[in-house]
Structure formats: C-alpha cells, structure tokens
Amino acid sequence: MLTNQQKNQDKQYFQTEFKNVGKEILPWLENLAFEYRCKIEKKEWKSKYNNYVIYDYEPFCSDGFEINVTLSSRQGEYLNFVRFLYDNKVSTIGYLKNCLLL
C-alpha cells in the first residue's frame, strides 16, 4: 500500500494511490471516496504502450490506458478502509471470473 504523509500548514494529509483501476470500478471508487471523506487529488489515464502519454481526462478511446487515482484524507483510517474495500472488491471480481472459466 502506498500511503504517504504530507504536512500542509500545520495540517496532516495522508495519500494513497490506486494503480490500474478498472474502468467499470472507477465510478464505485469515486463514490466510495466521497462517502468516506476522501478527496480525489489526481486521476490520470496513462498509456500502456508509451510512457510519455498521460492524460488528466478520459481519452476518446480509452483502450490501452491504465487509470491511476490518488486519494487524500486528513485521517489515515479512512484511506485504509477505502483501500481494504477496494482490495476486497477486486479479489471478489477476480474469484468470480475464475469461477466462470471453470
């Protein structure tokens, strides 16, 4: 887990980054962040093929891009819980996909 502490004007902010978020999970993650008082600091679409191609908005054809989201919060517990829920959702989706292939 990538959790960094940054201080800004005597206030502590904690950050965590979610790499390669699925396009279908992105709206759920944004709603979850809002629900648990986290701020979306950065959302970027990074090309899988060219390292220098990075967009801060969704490209017209988003195939071949990975989505990276950085969340911040004043309380690290909120970020840890969002990370826990995200990891559980991703592992459950992977388990269900494996069940379908059998």
NUZATI-328703 format. One line per 10 residues: number of its first residue (from 1); for each residue x, y, z of C-alpha. Coordinates in Angstrom, 3 decimals. Example, Ala and Ser with C-alpha at 12.3 -4.5 7.8 and 13.67 -1.06 7.14 Angstrom:
REM NUZATI-328703
1) 12.300,-4.500,7.800 ~ 13.670,-1.060,7.140
***
This chain:
REM NUZATI-328703
1) 0.000,0.000,0.000 ~ 1.325,3.422,-0.876 ~ 0.428,5.775,1.952 ~ 2.405,8.971,2.248 ~ 2.078,11.634,4.890 ~ 2.288,15.249,3.837 ~ 2.003,18.276,6.085 ~ 0.419,21.449,4.802 ~ 0.069,24.491,7.085 ~ 0.051,22.521,10.362
11) -2.457,20.028,8.963 ~ -1.678,16.429,8.154 ~ -2.797,14.870,4.912 ~ -2.440,11.216,4.065 ~ -2.368,9.991,0.473 ~ -2.709,6.653,-1.228 ~ -2.543,5.760,-4.905 ~ -4.637,3.162,-6.690 ~ -2.906,1.908,-9.824 ~ -4.553,0.262,-12.822
21) -8.128,0.768,-11.633 ~ -10.695,-0.943,-13.837 ~ -12.900,1.349,-15.919 ~ -16.021,-0.360,-14.570 ~ -14.881,0.091,-10.932 ~ -13.920,3.775,-11.245 ~ -17.405,5.269,-10.514 ~ -17.738,2.980,-7.483 ~ -14.321,4.091,-6.178 ~ -15.199,7.774,-6.655
31) -18.472,7.351,-4.737 ~ -16.664,5.436,-2.003 ~ -14.070,8.195,-1.683 ~ -16.805,10.817,-1.360 ~ -18.651,8.723,1.218 ~ -15.566,8.330,3.410 ~ -14.467,11.974,3.199 ~ -11.548,11.459,0.857 ~ -10.528,13.913,-1.813 ~ -9.524,12.824,-5.304
41) -6.185,14.558,-5.745 ~ -5.270,13.150,-9.137 ~ -6.940,10.953,-11.721 ~ -4.905,10.113,-14.783 ~ -5.053,7.841,-17.809 ~ -1.582,6.500,-18.599 ~ -0.802,4.714,-21.853 ~ 0.329,1.105,-21.528 ~ 2.447,1.434,-24.653 ~ 4.037,4.919,-24.439
51) 5.376,6.149,-21.112 ~ 5.129,9.804,-22.075 ~ 1.375,9.747,-22.882 ~ -0.547,10.724,-19.745 ~ -3.965,12.415,-19.751 ~ -5.805,14.013,-16.847 ~ -9.115,13.369,-18.606 ~ -10.658,10.285,-20.181 ~ -9.454,9.924,-23.769 ~ -11.860,9.313,-26.623
61) -10.698,5.706,-26.945 ~ -9.614,4.555,-23.505 ~ -8.483,1.094,-24.607 ~ -4.780,0.647,-23.942 ~ -4.759,3.007,-20.970 ~ -4.494,2.276,-17.272 ~ -6.255,4.511,-14.774 ~ -4.374,5.747,-11.711 ~ -6.215,7.523,-8.897 ~ -4.655,9.334,-5.927
71) -6.843,9.920,-2.862 ~ -6.074,12.070,0.160 ~ -7.660,12.462,3.556 ~ -6.928,14.074,6.888 ~ -7.407,10.748,8.634 ~ -5.394,7.756,7.526 ~ -8.038,5.335,8.804 ~ -10.462,6.438,6.102 ~ -7.884,5.760,3.402 ~ -7.008,2.397,4.905
81) -10.673,1.408,4.922 ~ -11.187,2.551,1.320 ~ -8.092,0.522,0.337 ~ -9.480,-2.508,2.216 ~ -12.866,-2.278,0.461 ~ -11.209,-1.783,-2.940 ~ -8.893,-4.785,-2.484 ~ -11.817,-6.973,-1.402 ~ -13.909,-5.922,-4.395 ~ -11.067,-6.596,-6.846
91) -10.329,-10.002,-5.317 ~ -14.038,-10.937,-5.349 ~ -14.354,-9.968,-9.012 ~ -11.235,-11.996,-9.850 ~ -12.604,-15.004,-7.941 ~ -15.946,-14.812,-9.749 ~ -14.235,-14.548,-13.141 ~ -12.227,-17.664,-12.326 ~ -15.418,-19.479,-11.337 ~ -16.958,-18.622,-14.711
101) -13.965,-20.022,-16.579 ~ -14.203,-23.419,-14.876
***
